[in-house]
Structure formats: structure tokens, C-alpha cells
Amino acid sequence: MTAPRRMGSENSKTRQVLLDVTERLMLQEGYAAVGVRRVAREAEVAPALVLYYFHTLDDLFLAVMRRRGDEELERQISLLDGPQPLRTLWRLNSHPGNALTTEFTALANHRKEIRSELAARAERYREAQLAALTRRLAETGVELPPEMSPAVLLMLTNALGRIIMLENTMGMTARHAEALTFVEQFLQRYEGSAADT
């Protein structure tokens, strides 16, 4: 029987550098630019050291996802607890900071383990966002149109925000102005202007 392979400490400075390099590469060049040798070269370490901390490339990707995931969920829930949850939800879903999530989504098309983890995290995010949004709407007295539940609002906001963000990154802006005008009118109707906080 062989002994289990050793793995570097999760609190190691080297491990954090490897995660930082991977995240930077994903954001600047896309997930396809990430490889054990490339990460090692950028971090100025031997490729074997990357594999000491992460047994596989998927382990490295998952570590990057997990590092930001839990703290981001807490941050979003805290933000949704503010005076304008609908505006906050819109900002969270249309912000270009979602680029890393976009890379993980593309990566998930090719890697089952990444897909499973991303789907599980996304479902946790959605349920936590829905609970926070529903609670905050009740507290602020905002009444949505009868045909729109908080869950539908959440899905529409997520979808429209992400579509606009993705299309902007491709340089596509056709009909965005109309959609953004609709969103702003909807937000003003239910929460007033952004300055009313």
C-alpha cells in the first residue's frame, strides 16, 4: 500500500501566490492560459511545486473558486440587506467583476468536477440571495407586480445583468440602452433613485 501523497499547507504563502497567478491568468487571458508549467513560470517556482500544492489542474481551479466563493456570498448577502435591495441585486449581476465567474462557466463546459462545484455554489448563492431579497422587500414594504415573485425577479435580474455584462465584454451593445432604461425606470418605481439611500 502506498502512502498518501503529501500536499502543501493551505495557509502557505507559496500556495496563495499560485492561486493569485492562476486568478490573474484567468482574468487576463482566460482559463485556457492556465497550465501547471505556466503557473509555475509566472510564480517563479518549479512545476513540481504546483503539483505539491494541487495534485491536478482541476484542484488548482477549484481552490481558486473556493477561495473567493464563500466570502463573496457573505458580501452579497450583506449588501442585499441595505436600503435598496433591488438596485444592489442589479449592481451585483451586471458588474464586470463577474468575469472570473464567466471563466469558470466556460471551464465547466469541459470539466465535470468544475461543473458540479460551480452548479452547487450557484444554487447556494441563488437561495441565499432569494432569502435576503424576500426578507428585505418585506421589511421595506416594496410590493412587486402580482405576476412577479421575488424568485422571478431574481432570475430576470441575474439573466439580464449577465447578458449585458457578457455582451459588453464582446463589444456588443445593440439594444442595451433600451434595456438599461427599462431597468432604471423599474428601480426608480420601486426604490427611488440611487441617491435616495
C-alpha positions as a Markdown table, in Angstrom:
| # | Residue | x | y | z |
|---|---|---|---|---|
| 1 | Met | 0.0 | 0.0 | 0.0 |
| 2 | Thr | 1.4 | 3.4 | -0.9 |
| 3 | Ala | 1.4 | 6.3 | 1.4 |
| 4 | Pro | -0.9 | 9.2 | 0.5 |
| 5 | Arg | 0.8 | 11.9 | -1.4 |
| 6 | Arg | 1.8 | 14.9 | 0.7 |
| 7 | Met | 0.2 | 18.2 | 0.0 |
| 8 | Gly | 1.3 | 21.7 | 0.9 |
| 9 | Ser | -0.3 | 23.7 | 3.6 |
| 10 | Glu | -3.5 | 25.7 | 2.8 |
| 11 | Asn | -2.0 | 28.7 | 4.6 |
| 12 | Ser | 1.3 | 28.7 | 2.8 |
| 13 | Lys | 2.4 | 32.0 | 1.1 |
| 14 | Thr | 3.5 | 29.9 | -1.9 |
| 15 | Arg | 0.0 | 28.4 | -2.2 |
| 16 | Gln | -1.5 | 31.9 | -2.1 |
| 17 | Val | 0.9 | 33.1 | -4.8 |
| 18 | Leu | -0.1 | 30.2 | -7.0 |
| 19 | Leu | -3.8 | 31.0 | -6.6 |
| 20 | Asp | -3.1 | 34.7 | -7.3 |
| 21 | Val | -1.2 | 33.8 | -10.5 |
| 22 | Thr | -4.0 | 31.5 | -11.6 |
| 23 | Glu | -6.7 | 34.0 | -11.0 |
| 24 | Arg | -4.8 | 36.7 | -12.8 |
| 25 | Leu | -4.2 | 34.5 | -15.8 |
| 26 | Met | -7.9 | 33.5 | -15.9 |
| 27 | Leu | -8.9 | 37.2 | -15.9 |
| 28 | Gln | -6.3 | 38.5 | -18.3 |
| 29 | Glu | -6.1 | 35.6 | -20.8 |
| 30 | Gly | -8.8 | 33.1 | -20.0 |
| 31 | Tyr | -8.8 | 29.7 | -18.3 |
| 32 | Ala | -7.1 | 28.1 | -21.3 |
| 33 | Ala | -3.9 | 30.1 | -20.5 |
| 34 | Val | -3.7 | 28.3 | -17.1 |
| 35 | Gly | -1.4 | 25.2 | -17.1 |
| 36 | Val | 1.0 | 23.8 | -14.4 |
| 37 | Arg | 4.1 | 25.0 | -16.3 |
| 38 | Arg | 2.7 | 28.4 | -17.0 |
| 39 | Val | 1.6 | 29.0 | -13.4 |
| 40 | Ala | 5.0 | 27.8 | -12.2 |
| 41 | Arg | 6.8 | 30.1 | -14.5 |
| 42 | Glu | 4.7 | 33.1 | -13.6 |
| 43 | Ala | 5.1 | 32.3 | -9.8 |
| 44 | Glu | 8.8 | 31.6 | -10.3 |
| 45 | Val | 8.7 | 28.1 | -8.9 |
| 46 | Ala | 9.2 | 24.6 | -10.2 |
| 47 | Pro | 6.2 | 22.9 | -11.8 |
| 48 | Ala | 6.6 | 20.1 | -9.2 |
| 49 | Leu | 5.8 | 22.7 | -6.5 |
| 50 | Val | 2.5 | 23.5 | -8.2 |
| 51 | Leu | 1.6 | 19.8 | -8.1 |
| 52 | Tyr | 2.8 | 19.6 | -4.5 |
| 53 | Tyr | 0.0 | 22.1 | -3.5 |
| 54 | Phe | -2.5 | 21.0 | -6.1 |
| 55 | His | -2.5 | 17.4 | -7.3 |
| 56 | Thr | -4.2 | 18.2 | -10.5 |
| 57 | Leu | -5.0 | 21.3 | -12.6 |
| 58 | Asp | -8.7 | 20.9 | -11.6 |
| 59 | Asp | -7.6 | 21.0 | -7.9 |
| 60 | Leu | -6.0 | 24.4 | -8.7 |
| 61 | Phe | -9.1 | 25.7 | -10.4 |
| 62 | Leu | -11.3 | 24.5 | -7.6 |
| 63 | Ala | -9.1 | 26.2 | -5.0 |
| 64 | Val | -9.3 | 29.5 | -6.8 |
| 65 | Met | -13.1 | 29.1 | -7.0 |
| 66 | Arg | -13.5 | 28.2 | -3.3 |
| 67 | Arg | -11.1 | 30.9 | -2.1 |
| 68 | Arg | -13.4 | 33.7 | -3.3 |
| 69 | Gly | -16.7 | 31.9 | -3.2 |
| 70 | Asp | -17.6 | 31.9 | 0.5 |
| 71 | Glu | -16.5 | 35.4 | 1.2 |
| 72 | Glu | -18.3 | 36.7 | -1.9 |
| 73 | Leu | -21.6 | 35.1 | -0.8 |
| 74 | Glu | -21.3 | 36.7 | 2.6 |
| 75 | Arg | -20.5 | 40.1 | 1.0 |
| 76 | Gln | -23.6 | 39.8 | -1.3 |
| 77 | Ile | -26.0 | 38.9 | 1.5 |
| 78 | Ser | -24.7 | 41.9 | 3.5 |
| 79 | Leu | -25.1 | 44.2 | 0.5 |
| 80 | Leu | -28.7 | 42.9 | -0.1 |
| 81 | Asp | -29.5 | 43.8 | 3.4 |
| 82 | Gly | -29.2 | 47.5 | 2.6 |
| 83 | Pro | -31.9 | 50.1 | 1.9 |
| 84 | Gln | -32.2 | 49.3 | -1.9 |
| 85 | Pro | -32.0 | 45.6 | -2.4 |
| 86 | Leu | -33.3 | 45.7 | -6.0 |
| 87 | Arg | -30.5 | 48.2 | -7.0 |
| 88 | Thr | -28.0 | 46.1 | -5.2 |
| 89 | Leu | -29.1 | 43.0 | -6.9 |
| 90 | Trp | -28.8 | 44.7 | -10.3 |
| 91 | Arg | -25.3 | 46.0 | -9.5 |
| 92 | Leu | -24.2 | 42.6 | -8.3 |
| 93 | Asn | -25.3 | 40.9 | -11.5 |
| 94 | Ser | -24.3 | 43.5 | -14.1 |
| 95 | His | -20.9 | 44.3 | -12.8 |
| 96 | Pro | -17.8 | 43.4 | -14.8 |
| 97 | Gly | -16.3 | 41.8 | -11.7 |
| 98 | Asn | -18.2 | 38.7 | -12.7 |
| 99 | Ala | -15.5 | 38.0 | -15.3 |
| 100 | Leu | -14.0 | 35.2 | -13.2 |
| 101 | Thr | -17.4 | 33.5 | -12.9 |
| 102 | Thr | -17.6 | 33.7 | -16.7 |
| 103 | Glu | -14.3 | 31.9 | -17.0 |
| 104 | Phe | -15.4 | 29.2 | -14.6 |
| 105 | Thr | -18.6 | 28.8 | -16.5 |
| 106 | Ala | -16.7 | 28.3 | -19.7 |
| 107 | Leu | -14.3 | 25.9 | -18.0 |
| 108 | Ala | -17.3 | 24.0 | -16.6 |
| 109 | Asn | -18.3 | 23.1 | -20.2 |
| 110 | His | -15.2 | 20.9 | -20.4 |
| 111 | Arg | -14.6 | 19.7 | -16.8 |
| 112 | Lys | -17.2 | 17.7 | -14.9 |
| 113 | Glu | -15.8 | 18.4 | -11.4 |
| 114 | Ile | -15.7 | 22.1 | -12.0 |
| 115 | Arg | -19.3 | 22.0 | -13.4 |
| 116 | Ser | -20.5 | 20.2 | -10.3 |
| 117 | Glu | -18.9 | 22.6 | -7.9 |
| 118 | Leu | -20.0 | 25.6 | -9.8 |
| 119 | Ala | -23.6 | 24.5 | -10.0 |
| 120 | Ala | -23.7 | 23.7 | -6.3 |
| 121 | Arg | -22.2 | 27.1 | -5.4 |
| 122 | Ala | -24.6 | 28.9 | -7.8 |
| 123 | Glu | -27.6 | 27.2 | -6.3 |
| 124 | Arg | -26.4 | 28.2 | -2.8 |
| 125 | Tyr | -25.9 | 31.8 | -4.0 |
| 126 | Arg | -29.3 | 31.8 | -5.6 |
| 127 | Glu | -31.1 | 30.5 | -2.5 |
| 128 | Ala | -29.2 | 32.9 | -0.2 |
| 129 | Gln | -29.9 | 35.8 | -2.5 |
| 130 | Leu | -33.6 | 34.9 | -2.7 |
| 131 | Ala | -33.9 | 34.7 | 1.1 |
| 132 | Ala | -32.2 | 38.0 | 1.6 |
| 133 | Leu | -34.1 | 39.7 | -1.2 |
| 134 | Thr | -37.5 | 38.4 | 0.0 |
| 135 | Arg | -36.8 | 39.4 | 3.6 |
| 136 | Arg | -35.6 | 42.9 | 2.6 |
| 137 | Leu | -38.6 | 43.5 | 0.3 |
| 138 | Ala | -41.0 | 42.6 | 3.1 |
| 139 | Glu | -39.1 | 44.9 | 5.5 |
| 140 | Thr | -39.1 | 47.9 | 3.1 |
| 141 | Gly | -42.7 | 47.3 | 2.0 |
| 142 | Val | -41.9 | 47.1 | -1.7 |
| 143 | Glu | -44.7 | 45.3 | -3.5 |
| 144 | Leu | -43.8 | 43.8 | -6.8 |
| 145 | Pro | -46.3 | 43.4 | -9.6 |
| 146 | Pro | -48.6 | 40.4 | -8.8 |
| 147 | Glu | -47.2 | 38.3 | -11.7 |
| 148 | Met | -43.6 | 38.8 | -10.4 |
| 149 | Ser | -42.4 | 36.8 | -7.4 |
| 150 | Pro | -39.1 | 37.6 | -5.8 |
| 151 | Ala | -37.8 | 34.4 | -7.4 |
| 152 | Val | -38.8 | 35.6 | -10.9 |
| 153 | Leu | -37.3 | 39.0 | -10.2 |
| 154 | Leu | -34.1 | 37.4 | -9.0 |
| 155 | Met | -33.8 | 35.2 | -12.2 |
| 156 | Leu | -34.6 | 38.1 | -14.5 |
| 157 | Thr | -32.1 | 40.4 | -12.8 |
| 158 | Asn | -29.4 | 37.7 | -12.9 |
| 159 | Ala | -30.1 | 36.9 | -16.5 |
| 160 | Leu | -30.3 | 40.4 | -17.9 |
| 161 | Gly | -27.3 | 41.7 | -15.9 |
| 162 | Arg | -25.1 | 38.8 | -17.0 |
| 163 | Ile | -26.2 | 39.1 | -20.7 |
| 164 | Ile | -25.4 | 42.8 | -20.7 |
| 165 | Met | -22.1 | 42.2 | -19.0 |
| 166 | Leu | -21.1 | 39.4 | -21.3 |
| 167 | Glu | -22.1 | 41.3 | -24.4 |
| 168 | Asn | -20.2 | 44.4 | -23.3 |
| 169 | Thr | -17.0 | 42.3 | -23.0 |
| 170 | Met | -17.5 | 41.2 | -26.6 |
| 171 | Gly | -18.1 | 44.8 | -27.7 |
| 172 | Met | -21.8 | 44.2 | -28.4 |
| 173 | Thr | -24.1 | 46.9 | -27.2 |
| 174 | Ala | -27.1 | 46.7 | -29.5 |
| 175 | Arg | -30.3 | 47.4 | -27.6 |
| 176 | His | -28.5 | 47.8 | -24.3 |
| 177 | Ala | -29.6 | 51.4 | -23.9 |
| 178 | Glu | -33.3 | 50.3 | -24.1 |
| 179 | Ala | -32.8 | 47.5 | -21.6 |
| 180 | Leu | -30.9 | 49.8 | -19.2 |
| 181 | Thr | -33.6 | 52.5 | -19.4 |
| 182 | Phe | -36.2 | 49.8 | -18.5 |
| 183 | Val | -34.1 | 48.6 | -15.6 |
| 184 | Glu | -33.6 | 52.2 | -14.3 |
| 185 | Gln | -37.3 | 53.0 | -14.6 |
| 186 | Phe | -38.2 | 49.8 | -12.8 |
| 187 | Leu | -35.7 | 50.5 | -10.0 |
| 188 | Gln | -36.9 | 54.1 | -9.6 |
| 189 | Arg | -40.6 | 53.0 | -9.5 |
| 190 | Tyr | -39.9 | 50.5 | -6.6 |
| 191 | Glu | -36.9 | 52.1 | -4.8 |
| 192 | Gly | -36.5 | 55.7 | -6.0 |
| 193 | Ser | -33.2 | 56.9 | -7.4 |
| 194 | Ala | -29.8 | 55.7 | -6.4 |
| 195 | Ala | -29.3 | 58.9 | -4.5 |
| 196 | Asp | -32.3 | 58.3 | -2.3 |
| 197 | Thr | -30.5 | 55.9 | 0.0 |
